[in-house]
Amino acid sequence: MKIELFVDLNTEDETGLPWTYADQAEDPSVIVAGRRLVVGSGNAIAIAEIVDVTPDGLVHLRLLPGPVTAERVAAISTDA
């Protein structure tokens, strides 16, 4: 499974959400609020929705429940 945005899924800040920076994405131009994508690092991957992106590139994510399968990834790629 191809990771679109690298993030340590164990990170949380005062919002209670995992976070990373937009420059950790394969294509930072797709990092916009509301978009769903495959996130994680190594074998720890998830599907997440981007909650917000700050002017300095900080990205908050909401992890979506359920398995990461080829079918789910294909479905979110058509949402973009």
Number of C-alpha atoms within 10 A of each C-alpha: 11 11 19 20 24 20 22 15 18 10 11 14 9 6 8 11 16 19 24 20 18 22 15 15 17 14 11 14 9 15 23 15 15 15 17 25 24 22 23 19 15 9 8 12 21 22 23 22 20 18 17 18 18 11 7 8 15 13 24 24 26 18 20 13 9 9 11 14 12 9 8 13 18 10 12 16 12 7 10 10
